[in-house]
Structures are given as structure tokens and as C-alpha cells.
């Protein structure tokens, strides 16, 4: 009985002698799979950037390239929104990582 009381008193003394330190929670980075894929730029045909003295594009080649540029430009706003959202998540992660590092340093003091 005395041994139990002594152990309980020792455990209580140990627990109260150490100041309580809040646990630091490490942040989780954004999922790399959520990173939007960069849009492939339309491929210029050799006639698009023609050198002086060389024949230019045929009508269908010019129209095809123009259609590809138009389609690319139509996709840019959606990509921009997705990229900005992902960058915002990355910035939030950086901020949380700095707070986590500060918490760990404070825990050492």
C-alpha cells in the first residue's frame, strides 16, 4: 500500500514539475496531383515564321494554326484560375510551415 502511494506521489510530482508544452502540428503540403498541368502551346509550322524569300503558309495551314491559337487562348483563363488556386495553397503551406518551425523553436526554450 505504501509503495502504491509513493509511486502515485512520484508520478504526480514528475508530471507537475514539467511545464506543459503544446504539441506542434506539422502542416501537410498540397497534393502534387492537384497541380494543374501546363497548357501545351500551339506548334508553329515552318511557314509561320518564314524567312525572307521563302514561300509563306498555304491558306489551310494559316487557318489551322489560327484555330489552335484560338483554342489555346480559350483554355488560358481556366488554367490561370487553377494555377492561382494551387499557388494560394502553396503559400498557405509556407505560412503554416513557418508557424510550425516557430512552435518547435519555442518548445525548445
Secondary structure, 3 states (H helix, E strand, C coil): CHHHHHHHHHHHHHHHHCCCCCCCCCCCCCCHHHCCCCCCCCCCCCCCCCCCCCCCCCHHHHHHHHHHHHHHHHHHHHHHHHHHHHHHHHHHHHHHHHHHHHHHHHHHC
